[in-house]
Amino acid sequence: MSRIVKNYEIHHVLGEGGMGTVFYAVEVQLRREVALKCLRRDVAGKPGVANRFRDEAQAQALVICLKREGQRR
């Protein structure tokens, strides 16, 4: 069972943590598999959470870029 939200076809939960839930999803237009993290409602409005969420996403994107670069060598 999947559900489309915005540009993502969400399939199932990969994990949950203190800030939110991570889903296995597919970006609809590019048909690219992604891990989509959604903030929990009860923490989304707290001061600093949005910045921390963004910083975490940027750090993870850097790890993925470095990993791909290493695989090309």
Rosetta blueprint (number, residue, H / E / L):
1 M L
2 S L
3 R E
4 I E
5 V E
6 K L
7 N L
8 Y E
9 E E
10 I E
11 H E
12 H E
13 V E
14 L E
15 G E
16 E E
17 G L
18 G L
19 M L
20 G E
21 T E
22 V E
23 F E
24 Y E
25 A E
26 V E
27 E E
28 V L
29 Q L
30 L L
31 R L
32 R E
33 E E
34 V E
35 A E
36 L E
37 K E
38 C E
39 L E
40 R L
41 R H
42 D H
43 V H
44 A H
45 G L
46 K L
47 P L
48 G L
49 V H
50 A H
51 N H
52 R H
53 F H
54 R H
55 D H
56 E H
57 A H
58 Q H
59 A H
60 Q H
61 A H
62 L H
63 V H
64 I H
65 C H
66 L H
67 K H
68 R H
69 E H
70 G H
71 Q H
72 R H
73 R L
